[in-house]
Amino acid sequence: MADGTHALTDGHLRAETMSGAEYIAGVLKEEGVKQIIGFPASELFDASAALDIPPLIARTQRVAVNIAEGYARATAGKELAVVTVQYGPGAESAFAGIAQAFNDRVPMLFLPTGYPRGSEAVAPNFESRRNFRHITKWCEAATQVDDLPKLMHAAISRVRNGPPAPVLLELPVDLLAERLDALPTDHRRPRRSVPQAGDREVVDLVESLLAAKNPVILAGQGVLSASATPELVELAELLNIPVMTTPNGKSAFPEDHPLALGTAGRARPATVDHFLEGADVVFALGSSLTRSYYILPVPDDKTILQVTLDEADLGKDYAVAQGVVADAASVVKQMIALIRSNYLPLGERQQPAAEIAAIRAVFMEKWMPLLTSDSTPISPYRVVWEIMQAMDPKTSIVTHDAGNPRDQFCPFYVATTPGSYIGWGKTTQLGSGLGFAIGAKLARPDATVVNLMGEAAFGMVGIDFETAVRCNLPVLTIVLRNNVLGGYAKSMPIASTKYGANQVTGNYAPIAEALGGHGECVRDPAQLRPALLRALAKVKAGQAALVEVVTHEEPRLAGLW
């Protein structure tokens, strides 16, 4: 066009020149981005909307990033999650969400705007390129508009390849307004490379597992990212090896499978303790093997085999007998092919399924009085039990919040389908679960999405329940209310006793109603399941719902009691 403005032809952007913001939006369109998440102001919102990429505006920048994380994890990183926020306070407020995503190993593209060039490094101006570099795997700033094509290609390449993590490209607002001679249609979509193990590495892994007397598999989030659940099930069945998961990897192996042990978190089922204690070899597949207060440690006397996408994971927290840098699915496929071609028949192998079932039965018998308790206030374990009865795990996605909700929920909820459980736990920012749930619903609108959180977590992010209402993303939020900060009295006993420092107050169902959703408060355990079913019906009809449950504080945790 003569004036240099752009036009749409055959669904693509055509222009003599276009602004930096228009070019980036065009690249996102070429990449198949379905929405741009964030909080204003960002020039990318209008430029994207012009190309029919709708904005998803959260109430807080941190939750916007949490939504992107939920979206990325619900799609196993197969779809590009994009977040944009304003320079200065917007980027500052997003920092916590990016830190959470970095520790969760979640791929996303973070495009904060930046101060006009020349003023970005002037105090107190916040420069994202400098401040986010330790919680992203690639952190750059555009300084010339003509560099945008190569910078966008480089950024998206890094989102798609290598260890999953947030990638940041800072975009100065004056640069976004400048014009450049480039077409988004010339953008070459980076493809994902799937690294494989060497032949000798595969032989060593197989022979180590075959020689082991009591091996176990520890499946991490890398199994979910690689969509490797079918291969993992085949390997476990072929070698009769029990499988446990990390908290982030929960649902990577179907927990109703006879070889499933459950999740090796801080709180965990007895099957995990029993088989990990008796194991001689631990095969950590798709796991960083990070030591954390919230993850059950691998005992020092175990021989550890590790497969990870990140070479920095090898030997990071544990001495490993063999470390392999590769994609989880490709490695397991290689292992299965080798076993079937060179090692069958396998001879006598342990048959652990009956032992697993027996230990689980004793464990559940111990906990059933709490799971089915009729106490008032209601036991939080009764809430967990009723959630399990009310939901179909095959068509649902569940997540939790940090602290007691995670520790009470994770050992008992049976995740049967890959991606049906968004677990997290290395860094545990209260309130993250709400954004994860909204993002999961955005990614999988046909799924029933539920998040379980405490009132302290709801206090951090509760206003973003309105985001679910406004954006037509009906999720079910279950808030456990006991009027205390659960467990915190232990860390501040004098302050709690003398000044009530661990106490909070509030009624949360009315907040949900005021924000346009369905809200209901339950005090009687007999009314809990009917309330959950009513809320699920509201969600199915398209309305976000919140069920507030008045509970008592419960210090007993599985594996610790």
N, C-alpha and C positions, 0 to 999 in steps of 0.2 A: 504494500500500500504506500502511496506517495508520502504520507505524513509519518511513516515509520511505525505506525501502530500495527498490532497483530490482528489476525482474523483466524477463525476456525474453518478448516476445510477437511472434509472426510474424517472428522473426529480428531484431527491432528492440528497442532499449532503451526501456522505459517507466518513468517514475518521477514521484513528486511532487517529490522533490529527489534530487540525486545529488552525489557528491564531484567536486571538480575533476578528479581523475585519471580518474574514470569518464566524465565528460563528454568529455575529450580522447580517451579510447579509443573512445568512441562516434562521435566525428567521424572518427577514423581508419577505423573500420568503414564509415561512410557513404562515405568516399573510396575504398574498395576496397583498403585497405592489406592486404597478404598476410602480413606479418611485421614485427615491431619489433626492430631490431638494436641491440646495445649491450652494456653491462656493468653489473651491479648496483652499488649499489642504486638503483632507480628505481621509484617507485610506479606508473609506467605499465606495467610488465611484468605485474603481477597484474591490473590493470584491463583490459588488452588481452586477456590470456589468458581472462578471464571471458567475453569476446565472441568467443572462438575465433580470436584473432590470436596465433599462436605467437611466442615470443621466439627470437631467435638470439643466443646469448651467446658473444661472442668471448673470447679469453684476455687481450686488451689493448684498451684504449679506442681507441688509434690504428688498430689493425687493424679494429675494428668500423666506424669511419668509412670505411676503405678498402673494406670489404665493401659498404657503402652506395654508395660511388662506383662500384664495379664493377657493382652492380645497376642504378644509374641509367643508366650508360653503355650497358649491354647492352640496356636497354629504350628507349634514345634519349630518356630523360627522360619517357617516356609513363606510367610507373608511379611512384607517390610512394614515394621512399626515405626512411625515418624512422629516426633514431638517437637513443637516449637514454642518458645516463650520470649518475652521481652528481655532486652538487655537490662543489666543492673538488677533491680529487685526481683524480676522474674527468674533470671538465671540463678540468683542467690537462693530463691525459694525452691528451685528444682533440685538443688544439690543433694538433698537427702534421698530423693527418689532415684537419682542416678547412682548414688552410692549403694542403695539397696539392689538395683539391677546389676551393678558390677559384681557384687558379692553373690548374687543369684546366678551369675553367668548367663545373662539374657542379652541377645542381640537386638539392638535398636539403633535408629538414626536420630540423633539429637541435634536440632538446628536452631540454637538460640540466636537471636539477633545480637548485634554488638554496638557499642558506642560508635559514633562517627569516627572515622580514621583520623588519628592525630590526638584524640582525647581519650582513647581507650585505656591508656596506662597512667592516666592522671588520677591520683588519689582524690576521693575514695572510690572512683569508678571501678567496677568489678569486671575484670577481663576473664571470660570463660576459658579461653585458650590456656591461660596460666593456671587457673584455679581448679580445673577439672582434670588435669593431666594424670593424677594418681588414681582416678576412678573411671577412666575410660581406657580403651586400648589404642585409640588414635584420637588425637586432639589437636586440631589445626584451626586457623582463622584465614578466611579469604582476605587478601589485601588488594587484589586487582580483579576487576569484573571479568576480564578475559580468561582468568584462571578457573572460573567456575566449572567448565566442562570437565577438565581433568580432576579437579577437586571432588566433584560429585561422583565421578566414576571411581576414584580412589576410596572415597568414604563408603560407598555402597559395596564395593569389593571387600572391604574389611568387615562390614556387617555380615556378609554372606560366608566368608571364609575364615578358617582358623578358629581359635578358641572363641566361643561366643561371649560378647561383651558390648556395652554401649560404645558408639562411635560418635564423636562430636565434630561438627564443623560450624564455627562461629561466623556470622554473616553481618558485617557492619551495615547499619541502616542506610548510610549514604551509598554504599556499594549496591545494595538491593535496588536502589532507584536508578543507577547508571544503566546505560544501554550497551548491549554487546551484539556482535554479529555471530550468532550461533543458533542452531536449531536443536531443540530437544529430540527431534526425530533422528538426529545423527548420533544420539547417545547409544552406546553399546551396552546392553544389559550384562553386568558381570554374572558369570555362572559360578555355581558352587563346585569346588574341588573336594573330592572325597578321598582323603589319604588312606592308603592301605599299608598293612604291615609287610615286612619282608618275609620271604619263605622260611628262613631260619627262625625268625621270631615266632612264626605261627607254629612251627614244629616244637619249639621249646615250650610254648604255652600249653599245647596239647599234651605233650609228654609229662609236664609238671602236674597237670590235672589228673592224668591217668595214673600217675605214680602215687598220688595223694591217697591217704586212707580215709580222711574225712574232709573233703574240700567243701567250701561254701562260696557262693557267688554274691558279691556286694554290687548291686546295680545302681548306678548314679543317674543324674539328669542327662548325661550324654547318651544314654539309651533312648530316652524320650526324644532328644534333639535329632538323633539319627533314625527315628522311627524303627528301632531295632527290636521291638518286643517280640514279633513272631520268631525272629532268629534266636533270641535269648530263650524263649520257651522251647524251641527245638533242641538247642544245645543242652539245656537243663534236663530235658527228658531223655536225650540220647545218653548222657553220662550219669543220670540219676543224682544230680547235685541240687541241694536245697538253695533257695535264693532269698536274700533279704535286700532291701533297698535303703538308700540314704533318704533323709527327709525330703530333699529336693527331687529325688528319683521315685518317690511313692507313686504307684500306678504303672511303673515301667515293667513290672511283672504282675500278672493277674493274681490278686491276693486270695482268690477262691481256688487257686490251683493247689493240688496236693503237695507240691514242692515249695509253696510259698511260706516264708517265715514271718513276714511283716516288715515293719520299718525300724531301722536301727537308730532311733532318736534317743534323746535324753530319757523320755518315757517310751517304753516299748513292751511288746508282748514277750512272754517267757520263752517262746520258741526261739527268738533272736539270741537271748542270753545262752540258752542251752547249746545251740549248735555253733555259735561263735566260740564259746569256751572249749568245745570239743574239737574244733577244726584244727587241722595242721596247715592247710593252705587256704588263703583268702584271695579270690580272684576279683579284684576291683575293676569293674567294667564301666567305662564312661563316668568315672568318679575322680575328682581332684584329691580325694583322701585328705581333706582339710580337717585338722583338729579343731573342735569347737565344743563349748560347754553344752551345746544343744544336740550334739551328735555322739553316739556311743563310740568310744575309741576302740581301735583294733588292738588286742593285747600284744605285748612285745614278743611273745614266743611264736608268733605266726609267720609263716612264709607268705609274702605278699607278692602277687602278680598284679600289675596295673596297666590298664589301657586308658589313655586320655588324649584329647586333642592338643593339650598344652604341655609342651616339654618342660615348662617351669613347674608343673605339678610333680614331676618325677623326683622322688627323694625329698620333697618339700617338707613334709611333716613326719614321714615314715621312711625307714630304710626298706627299699623294695628289692626283691630278688630278681625281678625282671620288669622293666618298664618299656612300654610300647606307645609310640605317638601315632595314633591312627583313629579313624572313625569307628565307632562301636559296631555298627552294622556290618561294615566291610570285614572287620576282624573276625566276627563271629561266623560270617559266611565262609571265610577262608578256613576257619577251624573245623566247621561242620564238613566241608568238602574234603579236607584232609583226613578226618576221622573215618568218613564213609569209604574213602578210597584206600586207606592204608591200615586201619586199625580194627575194622570189624572182622569177626565178632569180638566183643570186648571182654568176654569171660565173666566171671562173677563180679558184680558190682553191688555196693550197698543199696538197700531199698529203704530209704528214710521216710517214706510217706506215712506209714503207720505210726512211727515214732512222733512225727510232726503232729499228726492228728491227736494222739494221746496227750501230748504236752499242751496243745491248744485247749483241749477239753478241760483239763485241770485248771488252766489259767482262766478260762471263761467261767468255770464254776465258782472260782474265788471271787470274781468281779461281778457276777450277776446280781448279788444283793444290792450293789451300788447302782448298777445299770438299770435295775427295775425298782429302785427304791420309791416308796410312797411318802417320803419325808416332805415336810413343809418347814421352811422354804425348800424349794425343789433341789435335788442333787444335780449338779452339772452333768454327772454321768447319766442320769435319767434323760437329760436333754440329748446327749449323744445317742443313746439308745433309740429314742423316739425319732430322731433324724434318720437313723438307719432304717427304721420301719416305714417311714413315710415316703422315702425317696427310692427311685429306681437308679441304682449306681451305673447302669449301662447307658442311660440317657442324661446323666447329670454331670456337672462339674462342681466340686466342692473345694473350698479353701477355708482357712482358719486365720486367726490373728496370732500375734506373739503371746508368749506366756502360757497361762493355764489353759486357754482354749486349745492351743496346739497340743499341749502335753496330755490333755484329757481326751482329745478327739482322735489324734493320730494312731494310737495303739489299737483302737477298736474299729474304726471305720474301714470297711473292706472295699478297696478300690479295685475294680475288675477290668477297667478299660483304660488303655494308654491315654494320658492327658485328662483323665477324669478327676484328678486330684492335683491341685496346685499347692505343693508343700514348700516350705521355706524355713530357714532357720540359722544361717550363719551370722547375719546381722538381723536384728529383730525389731524393726521400727514399728511401734504401736500404730495401728490403723491401716497398714498396707493392704490387708486382706480385702477391704471394701473396693479399692481401685482394681485389685487383681480380678475380683468378681465381675466388675463392670466391663473390664477389658475382655475377659473370657466370654461374656455374653455378646459383646461386639463381634468377636471372632466367630462364635458359634451360636447364632441366634435361636436355633432349634433346641439347644440344650437347656435344661433346668439348672440354674446357677445359684449356689447357696454359699454364703460365708458366715462363719461363726466367730463372734468377737465378744470381748468383754467391754464393760462400760468405759473403762479408761481409754481403750482403743477407739471406741465410738466418739469419745470426747475429742480425740485428735482430728477426726476427719468426718464427723457425722453430717455436716452440712452438704457434703458431696453425695449424700443420698438423693438430694435434689437433682444432681447430674443424671443419675439413673432414671429418675422420673421424667425430666425434661428431654432427655435424649432417647426416650422410648427403649430403654434397656432394662426390662423388668428382672431384677434379681431379688432373691430373698435374703435378708439380713436377720440373723438371730443374735440378739444381744443378751448376754448373761449379766444380770444385775444383782450384785450383793452389797453394794454401797461401800465397798472397800477396794483398794488397789491390791489385788490378790497376790499374796506372798511377800509384799514389800515390808510388812511389819518386822520380818526377820532381819532386814538390813537397817532398820531404824526403830528398834524396839522402844527406846526412851522417847523419841519424838512421837511415836504412835500412841504410847500409853499416856504420855503427859499432855500432848496437844492434838491427838487424833489426826496425825499427819498422813495416815494411810486411808482416811475416810473421804468418800465422795458422795454426792447426792444427785438425784435427778430422776425424771420420768421420761422415757425415750419414745414410747409408742406415740404420744401426742405430737412429738417432733416430726415423726414420719408422716402423720396425717396432715400436719401444717404445711409440709413440703410437697403434698400432693399424692402421697402414697397410702397404702393400707397399713394401719398400725394396730397392734393388739398386745395387751399385757396379760401374762398367764401367771397365776399364783398357785393353782391347784394342779398337781401332777396328772390327775385324771383328765384335765382339760388340755393338756399339752399337745397330744397327737391331733385332736380335732382342730386346735388352733393352727398347727402346722399345715394340716390339709387344707384349711380355709385359705391360708396364706399362699400355698402352692397353687390353688385354684385361681387366686388373684393374679399371681405371676403368669400363669398360663393364659389368662385373659388379657395380659398386657400391662398390668399395673405392678410397679415395684412395691415390695411389702417388707414390713419389719415386725418381728415377733420378739417382744421383750419378755424375758423369763426371770422371775424373782427367785434367785438361788441362794444357797449358803456357800460360804467359803469352804473349799475342799482341798486340804493339803496332800492327800494320798495320791500318788502317781504310780502307774504301772512300771515295774522294774525297779522302783525305789521304795516299795512298801511290801 
